Amino acid sequence: MTNGLIVLTYLDAYKKERQISYDNLDHCLLAFSGCVTLPDSYQVVSVSYKGQTLPFTGKIGDFYRYLIQFDQSLRNSNSERKTPFWCFFSRR
């Protein structure tokens, strides 16, 4: 198994299972923003992020749109958790 922050398992043209991994979500987004990484018609078998399987099914051609939404949800959840410490002790 390939190690990385994001691991994508897909079926190639010969229906052989292959994996590609990325150590950074931004690198993955950049790789799939163009059309040279993998053909759009390849079927995605699974996607994992930090070892957790993500709920994506479909073709490589739809994967970039999913990644954009996933990245945005991560950014939103991270910004919500980063409440400054002093906010909990503000005067009322």
Buried (B, 14 or more C-beta within 10 A) or exposed (E): EEEBBBBBBBBEEEEEEBBBBBEEBEEBBEBBEEEEBBEEEBBBEBBBBEEEEBEBEEBBBEBBEBBEEBBEEEEEEEEEEEEEEEEEEEEE
